[in-house]
């Protein structure tokens, strides 16, 4: 093999090596450029996720605030209804006390009527001397009858009041139970909003990390691409 042959072979080898180098650089350039673009897309997606998470957190905070307001309103209603229950219970006790007094009055009226009737009989036996006493006894009987009737009327009214008070108490108790159950559901909803806030914060934190790492990696890829451009005639 002559020197010329060696020179030709060397030239061919150099040309092949240069072509392979250019091809390698070109492939690397394309890969790095693709990585850079992909990383940029990742960063943009992470940033969009971060923005959505912030919006979700704001909505969650507003939702929990509204639930807390309604829950507080329910608590106030329950407190007032419990106070009403206590007042109704006292009212029923007062009605029972008055009813007992009314029964006592009715019993006294019956006794007065019986005594007046006996007095009338005795006055009749006394003849003319008992006539005046007989008139008084008749008035006593009349008053005792009126008293007994008034006592009966009062007792009837008190019975109606007591029945209405008990119905009111029962309705109030049922209402308190329903509102308490609703308040518990609201509390559970508020708790779930709190859990959602934590989850959103976690996702947002992860998004921030991904965005930062993707940005940093994209910058490194850009540096590599620029170095490849400088180290090659490929443009």
C-alpha positions in Angstrom: 0.0 0.0 0.0 1.5 3.3 -1.1 1.6 6.5 0.9 -1.1 7.9 -1.4 -3.3 5.0 -0.5 -2.8 5.7 3.2 -3.5 9.4 2.7 -6.7 8.6 0.8 -7.7 6.0 3.5 -7.0 8.6 6.2 -9.0 11.2 4.5 -11.9 8.8 4.1 -11.7 7.9 7.8 -11.6 11.5 8.8 -14.5 12.3 6.5 -16.5 9.4 8.0 -15.6 10.4 11.5 -16.6 13.9 10.8 -19.9 12.8 9.4 -20.6 10.5 12.4 -19.7 13.4 14.7 -22.0 15.7 12.8 -24.7 13.1 12.9 -24.2 12.5 16.6 -24.2 16.2 17.3 -27.4 16.6 15.2 -29.1 13.8 17.0 -28.1 15.1 20.4 -29.2 18.6 19.4 -32.6 17.3 18.4 -32.9 15.2 21.6 -31.9 18.1 23.8 -34.2 20.5 21.9 -37.1 18.0 22.3 -36.3 17.6 26.0 -36.2 21.4 26.4 -39.5 21.8 24.7 -41.0 18.9 26.8 -39.7 20.4 30.0 -41.1 23.7 29.1 -44.5 22.1 28.6 -44.2 20.3 31.9 -43.3 23.6 33.6 -46.3 25.3 31.9 -48.6 22.5 32.9 -47.3 22.6 36.5 -47.8 26.3 36.6 -51.4 25.9 35.3 -52.0 23.3 37.9 -50.7 25.6 40.6 -53.1 28.4 39.4 -56.0 26.0 39.5 -55.0 24.8 42.9 -55.0 28.4 44.2 -58.4 28.9 42.7 -59.7 25.7 44.3 -58.3 26.7 47.6 -60.0 30.0 47.4 -63.3 28.3 46.6 -62.8 25.8 49.4 -62.1 28.6 51.9 -65.2 30.4 50.8 -67.3 27.3 50.9 -66.1 26.4 54.4 -66.7 30.0 55.5 -70.3 29.8 54.3 -70.8 26.5 56.0 -69.4 27.8 59.2 -71.8 30.8 59.0 -74.8 28.5 58.5 -73.6 26.2 61.2 -73.3 29.1 63.6 -76.8 30.2 62.7 -78.1 26.7 63.3 -76.4 26.7 66.7 -78.1 30.0 67.6 -81.5 28.6 66.5 -80.9 25.4 68.6 -79.9 27.6 71.6 -83.1 29.6 71.3 -85.3 26.5 70.8 -83.7 25.0 73.9 -84.6 28.1 75.8 -88.2 27.9 74.4 -88.3 24.3 75.6 -87.4 25.3 79.1 -90.0 28.0 79.1 -92.6 25.6 77.8 -91.7 23.1 80.5 -92.0 25.9 83.2 -95.4 26.9 81.6 -96.6 23.3 81.9 -95.5 23.2 85.5 -97.4 26.5 86.2 -100.5 25.1 84.4 -100.3 22.0 86.5 -100.0 24.0 89.7 -103.0 26.3 88.7 -105.0 23.2 87.8 -104.3 21.7 91.2 -105.4 25.0 92.9 -108.5 25.0 90.7 -109.4 21.5 91.8 -109.0 22.6 95.4 -111.3 25.6 94.7 -113.9 23.3 93.1 -113.7 20.9 96.0 -114.2 23.9 98.5 -117.2 25.1 96.4 -118.7 21.6 96.6 -118.2 21.5 100.3 -119.7 25.1 100.6 -122.7 24.0 98.5 -123.2 20.9 100.7 -122.9 23.0 103.9 -125.3 25.6 102.5 -127.8 22.9 101.6 -127.6 21.5 105.1 -128.0 25.0 106.5 -131.1 25.5 104.4 -132.6 22.3 105.7 -131.9 23.3 109.3 -133.3 26.8 108.7 -136.5 25.3 107.3 -136.8 23.2 110.5 -136.4 26.5 112.5 -139.5 27.9 110.8 -139.9 31.7 110.9 -136.8 32.2 112.9 -134.6 30.5 110.3 -136.0 32.4 107.3 -133.2 35.0 107.1 -130.6 32.4 107.5 -132.2 30.4 104.8 -131.9 33.3 102.4 -128.2 33.6 103.2 -127.7 29.9 102.7 -129.4 30.1 99.3 -127.0 32.9 98.3 -124.1 30.8 99.5 -125.3 27.8 97.4 -125.7 30.1 94.4 -122.2 31.5 94.8 -120.7 28.1 95.3 -122.3 26.9 92.2 -120.9 29.8 90.2 -117.5 29.2 91.7 -117.7 25.5 90.8 -118.6 26.5 87.2 -115.8 29.0 87.0 -113.4 26.5 88.3 -114.6 24.0 85.7 -114.2 26.6 82.9 -110.7 27.5 84.2 -109.8 23.8 84.4 -110.9 23.3 80.8 -108.9 26.3 79.6 -105.9 25.1 81.5 -106.3 21.7 79.9 -106.2 23.2 76.5 -103.2 25.4 77.4 -101.4 22.3 78.8 -102.1 20.3 75.7 -100.9 23.0 73.4 -97.8 23.6 75.5 -97.0 19.9 75.4 -97.5 19.8 71.6 -95.3 22.8 71.3 -92.7 21.1 73.4 -92.8 18.0 71.3 -92.5 20.0 68.0 -89.6 22.0 69.5 -87.9 18.8 70.5 -88.3 17.3 67.0 -87.1 20.6 65.5 -84.0 20.6 67.7 -83.3 17.1 66.7 -83.6 17.9 63.0 -81.5 21.1 63.2 -78.9 19.3 65.3 -78.6 16.6 62.7 -78.3 19.2 60.0 -75.7 21.0 62.0 -73.7 17.8 62.3 -73.9 17.4 58.5 -72.7 20.9 58.0 -69.8 20.2 60.4 -68.9 17.2 58.4 -69.1 19.3 55.2 -66.8 21.9 56.8 -64.4 19.2 57.8 -64.3 17.8 54.3 -63.6 21.3 53.0 -60.7 21.4 55.4 -59.4 18.1 54.1 -59.8 19.5 50.6 -57.8 22.5 51.5 -55.0 20.3 52.8 -55.0 18.2 49.6 -55.0 21.2 47.4 -52.1 22.7 49.4 -50.2 19.4 48.9 -50.9 19.4 45.2 -50.0 23.0 44.9 -46.7 22.4 46.7 -45.9 19.5 44.4 -46.8 21.6 41.4 -44.4 24.3 42.6 -41.7 21.8 43.0 -42.3 20.3 39.6 -42.5 23.7 38.0 -39.2 24.7 39.6 -37.4 21.5 38.8 -38.7 21.5 35.2 -37.6 25.1 34.8 -34.1 24.3 36.2 -33.8 21.2 34.0 -35.0 23.2 30.9 -32.3 25.8 31.6 -29.7 23.1 31.8 -30.9 21.6 28.5 -30.7 25.0 26.9 -27.1 25.4 28.0 -26.3 21.9 26.6 -28.0 22.9 23.3 -26.1 26.1 23.1 -22.8 24.2 23.7 -23.7 21.8 21.0 -24.3 24.7 18.7 -21.0 26.2 19.5 -19.1 23.0 19.2 -20.5 22.1 15.8 -21.0 23.7 12.5 -24.6 22.4 12.6 -27.1 25.2 12.7 
